[in-house]
């Protein structure tokens, strides 16, 4: 470690990766890590594995890979664990998900079959289109949270782990607004003991993780860890947290295109978005209450990027509509259509149309890997609470209550890389460049 920057504890032993949900995203992530180690594929889409970072002036030509610049854990030292509402091992679950080719999965079968999911904490009232058969039973939500803590401790003991990260890769829960029970740790714990309806399953996982000081990332738009009670617990136990909702397909495109329109001062009249997908996520989002949670996450992006209150002539009255349609034949291969009605010089109208035939889990898997490694880094660097520098990975980034979230993908990436520079004691990159011409 440099004499400057933040002191980073070097990684020792192996890193445990606990995944909530062993569906398409989790199995694609795990199988991908195993495939990369066997030389069967490349970690494309992963900033930690393939990205570089510029240091100093352009003339210095210092551009190391990120994994060489900061002390990230290596892939061969990751140990996987998971909970799921179905009892299939990771191989069987991957086959059912249908994301990866059968020939590839067969080559990974010995490793994947070893991962048997633990029984999940699950309540169908919060995810109404799924019926779990591999589910914990207990009298109160408090007792269920204690069972999860026991699972974590047993996982760590069985694998001789000192460090662990937890990632929510499960389904989208119904929309829940912050309420009194979420305002303090004391009220949350009392609410779990009283089986308060405003405490969904995801919050019990977050509680278990943060109670043990384990970093937690929320890959769904659920409220989950984004409440004052968990901010209090995360700071008390020095646990980094981040979320919400992995930024993959259509919203990724919005956070790329909208900054471009704004940079060139092009106006927007309307942005219509619709999707079809047929995986478990699509089935869950076919329920209106779960869709509302997702819709809230997806709709906020354009408002924050375009700032209609700052640019009323360009963006004050734009119409934004989002639709998601469950279509089983498409499986994990989501298709997103976007129609943009824009206007330019003298108000003349133009259109942009996008048809993004993407693979949802293929886009999400490298995000899970990066979050695992960066959250472990944050923990070893003594960083706790909300990790806004990881907004790059989320549709609805968490921030302190007094701050609005930054959605612009390019600003998010600059923030992420500048945070890494800060950690390592390197100067921030501002792109001013005036000194080159003096």
N, C-alpha and C positions, 0 to 999 in steps of 0.2 A: 504493500500500500504506500502511496505517495505521502510525504510529510504534510501535504495540503489536503483539503477536502475532508470528507467524513471517514472516520475509521470504520472499516468493514471487517467483520469477523470472518475469517476464511472458512469455507464449508468443510465440515468434518462428517465422516460417515456418509450415509445415503439420505436422500430426500424422499419423504413419503408424500404421495399425491392422492388425496382422497376426493373422489368424484361423486357428486350426488346425482344419480341417474346413470345407468349403464346402457344408454340407447345409442342412437346414431352418432352424435357428436363425441361422446366419450369413447366408444369403441373405435371410431375413425382416428381419434387422437392416439389412443394406446397402440393400435395396430400400426399407425404411422411411425411412432417412435421406435417400435420394434423393427419395422421395415428399414428405416434409415440406418439403424445399427447393423443390420445384415447386408447393407449395400443394395437393397431392393428398390430404393427410391430416394428422392431428395426432399429436404424439408422446405419446399417452396411455400412462400407465404409467411414464413417465420422470420421476424425481424431479428430475434436473438441468434438465429442460426446462419442467416444469410446477409443480414444488414451490416452496413459500415457506418462509421461516425467520423466526421471531419474534426480535426483538432488544430487549433491555431490558425494562422493565415493560409490562404490558398497556396501561396508560394512555398510553404513548408512541406506540402504534399504528405501530410500525416493523416492517413485514412485507414485506421485499423478496423478489423471486424469487431462488432460490438462484443461478441463472446470472448475476444482476446483483450478487450479494453477493461471490462469489468469482470469480477470473479463470479461467473455464473456456473451453476451446477452442470455437470456433463450428463448426457442422455443415458449413459450406461449406469448411472447411479440413482436413477429414479425407480421408486417402488410404488406400484399402483394398488389402490384399494377402492371400493365403491359400495354404494347402497343402491338398490333398485327394487321396484315394486313387483318385479318378476324375477324368478330364481335362475334364469339362464346364465351360464358362464359367459365370459367375454367373447369367446369364439361363436357360440350359438347366437348371442345377441347381435354380433356383427353380421352374421349370415342373414338373420331376420331383417336387420336394418337395410341391407342391400346396397350399401354405398360402395364398398370395395369389391373388386372382382374376386370370384371364388378361387382362382388359381393363386392369387396373392395371399388370401386368407389361409389356404391350406399350408402354405410355407410358414405361416405364423401360428398355426394351430397349437403346438405344444406350449408356447408362451401364453397364448390367450386363454386356453382351457384352464390354466392354473388360477385365473382370477374368478372366484365365486363371489357374487355380491352378498353383502350383509342385508338382513331384512330392513326395509325402509320404514321411516316414519311417514305416513301418508294418510290423508283424509280426502275422500272423493268429493266432499263439499267444496274444496278449493280447486280441484281439477276434475270437472264433472264428466268429461268424456272418457276417463280411464277408470278401470276397476283393478286394483292391485291384488295379487294372490300371495305376495311375499312381504308381509307387512307386520310391523311390531304392534302388539296390543298392550295397553296399560290403562290405568284409571284416569290419569291426568296428563296434561301436556308437560308439566314439570317432570313427572316420572319418565316420560318418553325422552325428554332432553337428557336426563341422567343416563338412560340406556345408550344414547348416542355418545355421551362422554365415555362410557365404559367401552363401547366399540372402538373409539379412537385410541384409548389407552392400551387396549389389547392389540390393536394393529401395530402401534408403535413398539410394544414389547416383543411381539412375535417377529418383527423385522429389525429389531435393534436400532430404532430410529430416534434421533434427538430433534430432528426438524421435520415439519409437516406443513403442507399447504392444502386448503380445501377450496374446491370450485363447484359452484352450482351449475350443473349441466342438465338439470331437470326441466320439466314442463312449466309453461306459464300458468301461474295461479290466477284466480279471479281478482278483479280490481278491489283493492282495499285502501281506503284513505287513512292517513295518520290520525290516531285518536289518543285519548288520555292514557291508555295503557302503554303506549309507545314512548311516553315522554321522559321516563326515567327507568333506570335498571330496577329499582325497587318496585315500581308499578308493573313492569314487565314480568318480573318473577312472581309477583302476586297474581297477575293475570294467568300465567301458566298453571299455577296451582288451582285457579278457579275455572280453568278451561274456557277462557275468554275467546269468543268467536273471532276477534280481531287479531289473533295470533295464529297464522297458518303454519303449515309444516316447515316451510323454508326458514322461518324464524327460529325454530327449535334447532335446526342444523347450525345456523349462525351463532346461536347462543352457545352451543356445545363447543364450537371452534374457538370463539373469542374467550370463553371461560378458561380455556387452556392456552390462551395466547397464540393461537394458530391463525395465520393470515387467511382471509376469506374474500373470494371474488364471486360476484353474482352475475352469471351469464344470461339471466332472464330478466324481463322487465318488472318482476315482482317487487313489492316494497322492501321486503326481506331485511337487509342490513342497513337500509337508508332511513334510520329513525334515531332520535336522540339517545334512547336507551343503549343502543349498540355503539354509538359514538363514544358514550361514557365508558362502556366496557372495553372497547378497543384501546382507548387511551390508557385505561387503568392497567391493562395486561399487555401493553406494548405490541398490539397486533395491527398490522396494516390491513386496510379494507378497500375495496373498490367495486364498481358496478356502474350502470346496470345495462344488461341486454347486449350480447355480443353484436358488434357491427359487422355484418357480412354482406348481404346482397343488395337489396334496393336502397337501404339507407346509406350503405357505403357509397353508392353512386351519387346520392344526394349530397353527401358531405364532400364529394369531389367536384360536382358540377356547380352547386350553388355558390361556393366561393369564387368560381370563375365568372359567373354572371355578375356577382357583386363587384368583383375587381374591375370589370369593364363597364360598370354602371349601366347594365342592361336590365330593363324592367321585366317583371313577371306578372302576368294576369292570372295564370292558374297552373297547377301541377296535379295531374291525376295519376294515381298509382294503383295498380292492381297486381295481385300475385295468385299463382296456383301452385300448390305443393301437396304431396300425398303422404308425407311421413307422419310419425307420431305427433310432431309439433303441429302439423296441419290439422290433424284430427282434434287436438286439444283446442286450437284456435277457432274451430268451427262452433265452439260454445261462445255465445255473445259476451258472457262475463269475463272469460279469459281474453277474448279479442279486445275488450275495452282496455285491459292492462297493456296489451301490445300497441293498440292504437295511440294511447297516451304517449308511449315512448317514441313512436314513429312520427307523430304529428309535430312534436316540439322542435324538431331539427331545423326546419326552414325559418321559423320565427326567430330563433336565436342567431342563425347565420346572417340572414338578410336584414335584420334590425329595421322593421318597417317604421318604428317610431323615429328613427334617425333619417331614413330615406322614404318619406311618405309618398313622394311622386312616383317612386319606382315599385314600392312593395306594400303600400298600406292596404290595398283591397284585393290581394291575390287570394285565389280560391285553392284550397288544398284538400284533396280527398284521398283516403287510403282504403283499399279493400284487400282482404286475404280470403281465398277460396280453397276449401279442401277438395282435392281432386286425386283420389287414390292411385290412378294409373301412373301419375308422374313420380311417385315415390319421393326420394330425397332430392331429385333434380328439379328444384324450384325454377319457375319462370316468372320474371317480373317485367311488366309493361309500364312504361311511363310516357305520358304526353305532357309536354311543357308548352304553354302559350306564352311567348315572350315578346317584348317590343323594344325597338331601338330608336335611332335618330329620327326626330320629329314624330315619334309615336308609332312608326310603322310596325305592323305585327309580323312575327315569324314563329316557327314551331321547331321543337326538337322532339324526336321520338326515339325511345330506347327499348330494346327487347333483350333483356339479360337472361340468358339460359345458364343459370349457375347451379352449382352443387353445394347445397347449404352446409353440410358437414365438412366438405373439403375446404370451404372457406373458414369454418369455425375452428377446426382442429389446430391449425398453427397459432390461433389466438390463445387457445387454452395452454399450449406449450409456453408461449411467451409470458403469459400471466403467472404461470407456475414459477418460472425462473425469476421473473422480476419481483414477484411478491416475496420470494425467498431472499433475494438480494436486499429488498427493503427491510425485511425483518433483521437481517444480519448487519444492516447499516443503522439500526436503531430508529427506523422511521415507523411511526404508528399512526393510527387513524386513517382518514381519507387520503388516498394516493391519487390526487388529481392528475399527476403526470402520466397516469395510465388511462386517461380519457380516450386516447387514441383507439382503444379497443371496444368502446361502448357506444350504443345509440343514445343512451340517456345518462351521461356521466354524473357521478356523484360529486357534489361540492358542498362546502359549508353553507348554511342557510343564507348568509349575506352575499354570496357570490352567485352570479349566473353561470351556467355551464358553457364551456367553449366547445363548439361542435365542428368547427372548420378543421378538416383532416390535416391540413398542412401546418396550421398553428399547433394542433395537438402533437404532431410529430416533432416540431421544433421544441415544444415544451418537454417532451420525453427525452430527446437527445440532450437538451440543455441541463436537464436534471442529472443525467448520467455524467455530463461534464462537471457539474457542480460536485457530485459525489466524489469524483476522482481528482478534484482540485484543478481542473482545466478551465480556461477562460470560456465565457459564454460566446456563442456565435450570434452576432446581430445582423450580419450582411450589410453593414454600412459601407465599408470599403473605401472611404475617402482617403485613407492613408496611402493607398496604392498610387494615388495621383499627385501626391505632394512633391 
